[in-house]
Amino acid sequence: MIGKKTINSTPIPMAKVKEVLNNYVENFEPNYEQNVTIDHVSQFSKLSLDETEKLIAELESEMDLKPKYAVKIADMMVKDLDDLRLLFSKEPLKLKNEDMKRILEIVDKYREFEEEEYDQIQDGQIQDDQEEYQNELVEDLDKTEDIPSLEDLDEI
């Protein structure tokens, strides 16, 4: 790192990181750090890339936020004023309560999409989990037929 410096820095949302890494994984074997990052963004990325970009654009245009703040809000999908205050607690940006409430209204519009998408994913996942659990129970029952009962043990 000697002699290297950052020339430009652009904040990107987790949804974009997820897309880039998933495209990379299709062609190459990811290293440990990339796998950890993929796991993290898959777990915490709440919106699709299109919805995230729309949310960021709306926050930047309507609330006149810098991209780095809009990306933070879109990644976190803040739920209340306390979350929003905590997000900006160490930032020089000072927002009025009315502005913060407006930010929450904008985020809430996109939260409906997030919850619908989450419900669809969860429904599929729960159904898959239930089928897997039922299959495991059947396998366990098949194994217990080979185990002698207590009465059989007394006869021995």
C-alpha positions as CSV (number, residue, x, y, z in Angstrom):
1,M,0.0,0.0,0.0
2,I,3.0,2.3,0.0
3,G,2.6,5.0,-2.5
4,K,-1.1,4.3,-3.1
5,K,-3.9,6.6,-2.3
6,T,-7.6,6.8,-2.9
7,I,-8.4,9.2,-5.8
8,N,-12.1,8.9,-5.8
9,S,-14.7,7.2,-3.6
10,T,-18.3,6.6,-4.5
11,P,-20.8,5.0,-2.1
12,I,-22.7,2.0,-3.6
13,P,-25.6,0.2,-2.0
14,M,-25.5,-3.3,-0.7
15,A,-27.8,-4.4,-3.5
16,K,-25.2,-3.4,-6.1
17,V,-22.4,-5.2,-4.2
18,K,-24.6,-8.3,-4.1
19,E,-25.2,-8.1,-7.8
20,V,-21.5,-7.6,-8.6
21,L,-20.4,-10.4,-6.4
22,N,-23.0,-12.8,-7.7
23,N,-21.9,-12.0,-11.3
24,Y,-18.3,-12.6,-10.2
25,V,-19.1,-15.9,-8.5
26,E,-20.7,-17.2,-11.8
27,N,-17.3,-17.0,-13.5
28,F,-14.7,-17.3,-10.7
29,E,-14.2,-19.0,-7.4
30,P,-14.6,-16.5,-4.6
31,N,-12.1,-16.2,-1.8
32,Y,-13.0,-16.2,1.9
33,E,-13.6,-12.4,2.2
34,Q,-15.8,-12.5,-0.9
35,N,-17.9,-15.4,0.6
36,V,-18.3,-13.5,3.8
37,T,-19.3,-10.4,2.0
38,I,-21.8,-12.3,-0.2
39,D,-23.3,-13.9,3.0
40,H,-23.6,-10.5,4.6
41,V,-25.2,-8.6,1.7
42,S,-27.5,-11.5,1.0
43,Q,-28.7,-11.4,4.6
44,F,-29.0,-7.7,5.0
45,S,-29.8,-6.3,1.6
46,K,-33.5,-5.6,1.9
47,L,-34.5,-4.3,-1.6
48,S,-33.8,-5.3,-5.2
49,L,-31.2,-3.2,-7.0
50,D,-33.9,-1.3,-9.0
51,E,-35.9,-0.5,-5.9
52,T,-32.8,0.6,-4.1
53,E,-31.7,2.9,-6.9
54,K,-35.1,4.4,-7.0
55,L,-35.1,5.0,-3.3
56,I,-31.7,6.6,-3.4
57,A,-32.7,8.9,-6.3
58,E,-35.8,10.0,-4.5
59,L,-33.9,10.7,-1.3
60,E,-31.3,12.7,-3.2
61,S,-33.9,14.7,-5.2
62,E,-36.6,15.3,-2.7
63,M,-34.5,15.7,0.5
64,D,-31.4,17.1,-1.1
65,L,-29.2,14.5,0.6
66,K,-25.7,13.6,-0.5
67,P,-25.3,10.2,-2.1
68,K,-23.5,8.7,0.9
69,Y,-26.4,9.6,3.2
70,A,-29.0,8.3,0.8
71,V,-27.1,5.0,0.4
72,K,-26.8,4.6,4.2
73,I,-30.6,5.1,4.6
74,A,-31.4,2.8,1.7
75,D,-29.1,0.0,3.1
76,M,-30.5,0.3,6.6
77,M,-34.2,0.8,5.7
78,V,-34.6,2.8,8.9
79,K,-37.9,2.2,10.7
80,D,-38.2,5.1,13.1
81,L,-36.7,8.5,14.1
82,D,-34.4,6.8,16.7
83,D,-32.8,4.7,14.0
84,L,-32.4,7.7,11.8
85,R,-30.8,9.8,14.6
86,L,-28.5,6.9,15.4
87,L,-27.5,6.6,11.8
88,F,-26.5,10.3,11.7
89,S,-25.2,10.6,15.3
90,K,-21.5,11.0,14.3
91,E,-22.2,12.8,11.0
92,P,-22.0,16.6,10.6
93,L,-25.4,16.6,8.9
94,K,-28.1,18.1,11.0
95,L,-31.7,17.3,10.0
96,K,-34.9,18.9,11.3
97,N,-37.6,16.6,12.7
98,E,-39.8,17.4,9.8
99,D,-37.1,16.4,7.3
100,M,-36.5,13.1,9.2
101,K,-40.2,12.4,9.2
102,R,-40.3,13.0,5.4
103,I,-37.3,10.6,5.0
104,L,-39.2,7.9,6.9
105,E,-42.3,8.5,4.7
106,I,-40.2,8.0,1.6
107,V,-38.5,4.8,3.0
108,D,-41.9,3.5,4.1
109,K,-43.2,3.6,0.5
110,Y,-40.4,1.2,-0.4
111,R,-40.7,-0.9,2.8
112,E,-44.0,-2.2,1.4
113,F,-42.1,-3.7,-1.5
114,E,-39.5,-5.1,0.8
115,E,-42.1,-6.8,3.0
116,E,-44.0,-8.3,0.1
117,E,-40.7,-9.7,-1.4
118,Y,-39.7,-11.0,2.1
119,D,-43.0,-12.7,2.6
120,Q,-42.7,-14.5,-0.8
121,I,-39.2,-15.6,0.0
122,Q,-40.2,-16.7,3.5
123,D,-43.2,-18.7,2.2
124,G,-41.0,-20.6,-0.2
125,Q,-38.3,-21.1,2.4
126,I,-40.7,-22.2,5.1
127,Q,-42.3,-24.7,2.8
128,D,-38.9,-26.1,1.8
129,D,-37.9,-26.3,5.5
130,Q,-41.1,-28.1,6.4
131,E,-40.7,-30.7,3.6
132,E,-37.1,-31.3,4.7
133,Y,-38.2,-31.7,8.4
134,Q,-40.9,-34.2,7.4
135,N,-38.4,-36.2,5.3
136,E,-36.0,-36.3,8.3
137,L,-38.8,-37.5,10.6
138,V,-39.7,-40.3,8.1
139,E,-36.0,-41.3,7.9
140,D,-35.8,-41.4,11.8
141,L,-38.9,-43.5,12.0
142,D,-37.5,-46.0,9.5
143,K,-34.3,-46.3,11.6
144,T,-36.3,-46.9,14.8
145,E,-37.9,-50.1,13.4
146,D,-34.4,-51.8,13.7
147,I,-34.2,-51.0,17.4
148,P,-35.6,-53.7,19.6
149,S,-38.3,-52.7,22.1
150,L,-38.0,-53.0,25.9
151,E,-40.0,-56.2,25.9
152,D,-37.7,-57.8,23.4
153,L,-34.7,-56.8,25.6
154,D,-36.3,-58.5,28.6
155,E,-36.6,-61.8,26.7
156,I,-33.0,-61.7,25.8
